[in-house]
Amino acid sequence: MDRIDIGILRWFLQGHMTAPFRPEVRPNIKIISKQLGVTGETVRNRMRRMFETGILNGVVAQPNPGILGLQVAALGMYAPRETSRPKLARRLALVEGMQLVATHLDGMIGLVFFHEGGESLERKIRLVKEMAGATETVFTEVVFPPCDLELKRADWEILAALRPDASQSYDELARKTALSAKTVKRRLDRMVAGMAVFTMALHETRAVSGGLEANVVVQYEQGADRSAVDREIVKALDDDLFYAGVWARYSVYAIYLPNLAAAEGAEREVKAIRGVKEAKASIIDERLELYDPIDQVIASKLRGSG
C-alpha cells in the first residue's frame, strides 16, 4: 500500500481525532480526492482495488454507545510469553460485551469492550486480567460524542438493517424495514447529524504482502498539552497512519509499515516528542472484531419499542 491507499483507509476509519469512526455512511469521493491531491477517478479505482484484494472487506455501522445505554473502554495488557495467543484471543472474545481482541507479536493484547460503568467495568477488567494472567496493563475510556436523540421504532429498524452493511442503498434499507426510501433517508440523515450512528471499515492490511500493521501505544507526561502532542505524533506518522485512537488516558496510532525496522523507527520518533511519557510499537498478529453485542442490544431496543 502507498500513501494514497493509506489515505483512503484513514478516511474510512477516522472521522475526527477526538471521536472514533466516521459520522458519514457514504464515502465522499470529492472530499477524499481533495484531501489526497488526486483525481476522483484515481480514488474510485484505488477503492475498487482495495475491495477486490481484501484490504477493505466492507463497511459496518456502529451506533453511538450512548443510545444503547452503554460505555466503551479499551485495555492493553501483556500476557506471559508461554501463553497461546490464538487460544487466549478466542476465550477473551467470549466475554460479554467484547467488541475487539487484537493480539500482537510481542505478547500485547488490545481489548475494546462495552460496559455499564461502575462495578460492571471493574468486574470486567478483573476478569480479563485473570484470564490473560496479565503482567501489566493500561486502561482508558473511549469517549464518543454526546447524543441526545430519542430514537423511535423506525430508527431502530433502520439501525438493525444498516449495522452489518452500511453501504446499502436507501432502497435496499427500505425493503428490509418496510419503510419508504424517503423515510429511511430522512431518519438516517437525522441520526447521522445527531451523532447517533457512525461507520467503520472492515480492513485487513495483511491482504497485501510485504507490509506490517503496527499499533503505537502512547502514554503522556502529566500536564502535557495533549492536543499539541497529538498533532506532533500525527505529523511524524502521517504517511503511514490510517487510524488515530486519541482516547482519554492513552492513545493508539495504527500504522502500515514495510518492515520491523520501520516500526522500531516510528517508535523512536514518537518517543522523542516532547510530552510523550512512553511509546511502544507492537506488530499486529490477529484481530477479532465482534458485533454480536451490538446486534443483541439493538434487538432488545426493538423489542422494547413496541
C-alpha positions in Angstrom: 0.0 0.0 0.0 1.2 3.5 -0.8 0.2 6.9 0.8 -3.0 7.0 -1.4 -4.2 3.6 -0.2 -3.4 4.5 3.4 -5.2 7.9 3.0 -8.3 6.2 1.7 -8.2 3.6 4.5 -7.8 6.5 7.0 -10.9 8.2 5.6 -13.0 5.1 6.1 -11.7 4.6 9.7 -11.2 8.1 11.0 -13.9 10.7 11.5 -12.2 13.1 13.8 -9.2 13.0 16.1 -11.3 13.0 19.3 -14.1 10.8 18.0 -13.9 7.2 16.8 -15.1 6.2 13.3 -16.9 8.4 10.8 -20.3 10.2 11.1 -21.0 9.7 7.3 -22.5 6.5 5.9 -21.3 7.1 2.3 -17.8 7.8 1.0 -17.4 11.3 -0.4 -15.2 10.9 -3.4 -14.8 14.6 -3.9 -13.6 15.2 -0.3 -11.2 12.2 -0.4 -9.7 13.2 -3.7 -9.1 16.8 -2.5 -7.5 15.6 0.8 -5.1 13.3 -1.1 -4.4 15.6 -4.0 -5.6 13.1 -6.7 -8.5 12.8 -9.1 -11.8 11.3 -8.2 -11.2 8.6 -10.8 -8.0 7.6 -9.0 -9.8 7.3 -5.7 -12.6 5.2 -7.2 -10.0 2.9 -8.9 -8.0 2.5 -5.7 -11.1 1.8 -3.7 -12.2 -0.8 -6.1 -8.8 -2.5 -6.0 -8.8 -2.4 -2.2 -12.1 -4.1 -2.0 -11.1 -6.7 -4.7 -7.8 -7.6 -2.8 -9.5 -7.7 0.6 -7.7 -4.7 2.1 -11.3 -3.4 2.6 -13.9 -6.0 3.4 -17.0 -3.9 3.8 -18.3 -1.0 5.9 -20.4 -1.6 9.0 -22.5 0.7 11.1 -21.6 1.5 14.8 -24.4 3.0 16.9 -23.3 5.6 19.4 -22.9 3.5 22.6 -24.8 6.3 24.5 -28.0 5.5 22.7 -27.6 1.8 23.7 -27.1 2.8 27.4 -23.5 1.6 27.3 -20.0 3.0 27.6 -16.8 1.8 25.9 -13.4 1.1 27.3 -10.0 -0.1 26.0 -7.4 -2.1 27.8 -3.9 -3.0 26.7 -2.1 -5.8 28.6 0.8 -8.2 28.3 0.2 -12.0 28.7 3.1 -14.3 29.7 5.3 -15.3 26.7 4.3 -19.0 27.0 0.6 -18.2 26.5 -1.0 -19.4 23.3 -2.2 -16.1 21.8 -4.8 -17.6 19.4 -6.4 -19.7 22.2 -6.5 -16.8 24.6 -7.9 -14.4 22.0 -10.8 -16.8 21.4 -11.5 -17.1 25.1 -11.5 -13.3 25.5 -13.9 -13.0 22.6 -16.5 -14.8 24.6 -16.5 -12.2 27.4 -19.8 -10.3 27.5 -19.7 -7.0 25.6 -16.3 -7.7 23.9 -16.0 -5.8 20.6 -12.3 -6.2 19.7 -9.5 -8.5 20.6 -6.2 -7.7 18.9 -3.1 -9.9 19.6 0.4 -8.6 18.9 3.7 -10.4 18.2 5.4 -9.0 21.4 2.6 -10.5 23.6 0.5 -7.4 23.9 -3.3 -7.9 23.8 -5.6 -5.0 23.0 -9.2 -5.1 24.0 -12.2 -2.8 23.3 -15.4 -3.7 25.1 -18.8 -2.3 26.2 -19.7 -1.9 29.9 -22.3 -0.3 32.0 -19.9 1.6 34.3 -19.1 1.2 38.0 -18.9 -2.4 39.2 -19.6 -3.6 35.6 -16.4 -2.1 34.4 -14.3 -3.2 37.4 -15.6 -6.7 37.2 -14.8 -7.0 33.5 -11.3 -5.7 34.0 -10.6 -8.2 36.8 -12.0 -11.0 34.6 -9.9 -10.3 31.5 -6.7 -9.7 33.6 -7.2 -13.0 35.3 -7.9 -14.9 32.1 -4.7 -13.5 30.5 -2.5 -13.7 33.5 -1.7 -10.1 32.7 1.6 -8.7 34.0 1.0 -5.0 33.1 -2.0 -3.1 31.8 -3.0 0.3 30.5 -6.7 1.4 30.6 -8.7 4.2 29.0 -12.2 5.2 28.4 -13.2 5.5 24.7 -15.3 8.7 24.5 -17.9 9.1 21.9 -19.7 12.5 21.2 -22.8 13.1 23.3 -26.1 12.2 21.6 -29.5 13.3 23.0 -31.7 12.0 20.2 -34.7 9.9 21.2 -34.9 7.0 18.7 -38.3 5.6 17.6 -39.0 2.1 16.5 -38.4 3.0 12.8 -34.9 4.3 13.7 -34.0 1.0 15.5 -35.3 -0.9 12.5 -33.0 1.1 10.2 -30.1 0.6 12.5 -30.7 -3.2 12.7 -30.8 -3.3 8.9 -27.8 -1.0 8.4 -25.5 -2.4 11.0 -23.9 -5.3 9.0 -23.5 -3.3 5.8 -23.5 0.5 5.8 -23.0 0.7 2.1 -26.6 -0.4 1.3 -28.8 2.0 -0.7 -31.8 3.7 0.7 -34.0 1.4 -1.5 -32.3 -1.7 0.0 -32.9 -0.5 3.5 -36.5 0.4 2.7 -37.2 -3.1 1.5 -35.8 -4.6 4.7 -37.7 -2.2 7.0 -41.0 -1.8 5.1 -40.4 1.9 5.2 -40.2 4.2 2.2 -36.8 5.1 0.8 -37.6 8.8 1.5 -38.4 8.0 5.2 -35.2 5.9 5.5 -33.1 8.8 4.1 -34.8 11.4 6.3 -34.4 9.4 9.5 -30.9 8.2 8.7 -29.8 11.8 7.9 -31.2 12.8 11.3 -29.3 10.1 13.1 -26.0 10.9 11.3 -26.4 14.7 12.1 -27.2 13.8 15.7 -24.1 11.6 16.1 -26.3 8.6 16.8 -24.6 6.4 14.2 -21.1 6.0 12.8 -19.4 3.8 10.2 -16.3 1.7 10.4 -14.4 -0.1 7.6 -13.6 -3.8 8.0 -10.0 -4.0 6.9 -7.1 -6.4 6.6 -3.8 -4.9 5.7 -2.2 -8.3 5.6 -4.0 -8.9 2.3 -1.1 -7.1 0.8 2.2 -8.9 1.0 5.4 -7.1 2.1 4.0 -4.9 4.9 3.2 -4.9 8.6 0.4 -3.3 10.6 1.5 -1.9 13.9 -0.2 -0.2 16.8 1.8 2.6 18.5 0.5 2.9 22.1 1.3 6.3 23.5 1.2 7.4 27.2 1.6 11.1 28.0 3.6 13.1 30.6 1.4 14.5 33.3 0.3 18.0 32.4 1.3 17.7 28.8 -0.7 19.6 26.2 -2.5 16.6 24.7 -3.7 18.4 21.6 -0.2 19.7 20.8 1.4 16.4 21.4 -1.1 14.5 19.3 -0.6 16.9 16.4 3.2 16.2 16.5 2.5 12.5 16.6 0.2 12.7 13.5 2.8 14.8 11.8 5.5 12.3 12.5 3.5 9.3 11.4 1.4 11.0 8.7 2.1 9.0 5.5 1.8 5.6 7.4 -1.1 6.5 9.7 -4.6 5.1 9.0 -6.2 5.4 12.4 -5.6 7.6 15.5 -7.5 6.5 18.6 -6.9 9.6 20.7 -8.5 8.4 24.0 -8.9 9.7 27.5 -5.8 8.1 29.2 -3.7 6.8 26.3 -3.8 6.8 22.5 -3.3 4.1 19.9 -2.0 5.0 16.4 -2.4 2.4 13.7 0.3 2.5 11.0 1.2 0.4 8.0 4.9 -0.1 7.5 7.3 -2.0 5.2 9.2 -3.9 7.8 10.0 -4.3 11.5 12.9 -1.8 11.4 10.4 0.9 10.2 8.2 0.1 13.3 11.2 0.5 15.6 12.0 3.8 13.9 8.4 5.0 14.3 8.6 4.1 18.0 11.8 6.1 18.5 10.4 9.1 16.6 7.3 9.2 18.8 9.2 8.7 22.0 11.3 11.7 21.2 8.3 14.0 21.0 8.0 16.4 24.0 5.1 15.4 26.2 5.3 11.7 25.4 6.0 9.6 28.5 6.1 6.2 26.8 5.5 4.8 23.3 5.5 1.2 22.1 5.1 0.0 18.6 3.6 -3.5 18.5 3.1 -5.6 15.4 -0.5 -6.9 14.9 -0.8 -10.7 14.9 -4.5 -11.2 14.7 -7.6 -9.0 15.1 -11.0 -10.3 16.1 -13.9 -7.9 15.5 -17.1 -8.8 17.2 -20.6 -7.4 16.6 -23.0 -9.8 18.4 -23.1 -7.5 21.5 -24.3 -4.5 19.4 -26.8 -6.6 17.5 -28.2 -8.0 20.7 -28.7 -4.6 22.3 -30.4 -3.2 19.1 -32.7 -6.3 19.1 -33.6 -5.6 22.7 -34.3 -2.0 21.9 -36.6 -3.1 19.0 -38.5 -5.4 21.3 -38.9 -2.7 23.9 -40.2 -0.1 21.3 -43.5 -2.0 20.9 
